[in-house]
Amino acid sequence: MLEIKTAKTRKGKRELEKRAPKLVESGKKTLILHGTKTSAVLNAVLAQLYHLKKNNAVKFSRKNENVKPFEAGGETSLEFFSLKTDCSIFVYGSHSKKRPDNLVLGRTYDHHIYDLVEVGVENFKPMESFSYDKKLAPKEGSKPFIVFIGEGFEAVEELKHLKEVLLDLLRGEVVENLNLAGVDRAYVCAAISPNRVLFTHCALRLKKSGTIVPRMELVEVGPSMDFVVRRHRPPNESLRKEAMKTSREKPKKKEKNVKKDELQGKIGNIYIPDQKIGEMALPNKSKGVKRERREAKRKNGSDENASKRKKTLNTL
């Protein structure tokens, strides 16, 4: 049993608030780990998946003997790692004679196993094997297009399940608005047969089309591989309903310095700093000073004229 600890510092409280359930969840993190035995191909696959998900992924380098997702009791360590790293998606790699180059893709709900899809990796091509203009290389953290080609993703149950898991794995954080100029990559998944899917990663090249909308071309940048579906375990119906629950009310942003009263309605507080007018220095060229000077000048001019007239009368 895990000991439940409460946060004692403000930083710890903030971390717990980030991990707490929300009405609108943020982007899902991915946990990448491998079993007791892996092949060179599988190590390269896990490393390149981590590269594609670098900003939202945690990769374990040590071997994990107790992790066996499809076996009873073998998911305990995996659920513990999911809770520890706050990851809701995982990619587990293992290699054996019965199931060579094996990948298990899965999701968790409340840090318990939600569903699992097991695939075999074939015809793997790493990023280094593709030659292209490096200026076209996609930037880290950019939003991708995800394309699913083939009727199998709608008709075959295993491929429909794989499509859901791949969408959660690759799409990143869900956003309302998207700048098309920043979309520079696409993941293409093509259903070749009822149990085989071609997966490849492409960069987008924009070319002139003679219209406002540019013409797009796909440039394969890797990695590329075939997924052969072996086993899958969909979630229970009751667990699916619980996980799919949504709130009708959208979360409202807190307004600072605003109150609501039943009689007066919405009341806002405005804070004005002390102006300290007595300590303020008045400018020399103010309108009031100019007017006073003008009036004094007129008065002095009229007095001078009156004195000149008196002097002329006295001389006469």
Secondary structure, 3 states (H helix, E strand, C coil): CCCCCCCCCHHHHHHHHHHCCCCCCCCCCEEEEECCCCCHHHHHHHHHHHHHCHHHEEEEEEECCCCCCCCCCCCHHHHHHHHHHCCCEEEEEECCCCCCCEEEEEEEECCEEEEEEEEEEEEEECHHHCCCCHHHCCCCCCCEEEEEECCHHHHCHHHHHHHHHHHHHHCCCCCCCCCHHHCCEEEEEEEEECCEEEEEEEEEEEECCCCCCCEEEEEEEEEEEEEEEEEEECCCHHHHHHHCCCCCCCCCCCCCCEEEECCCEEEECCCCCCCCHHHCCCCCCCHHHHHHHHHHHHHHHHHHHHHHHHHHHHHC
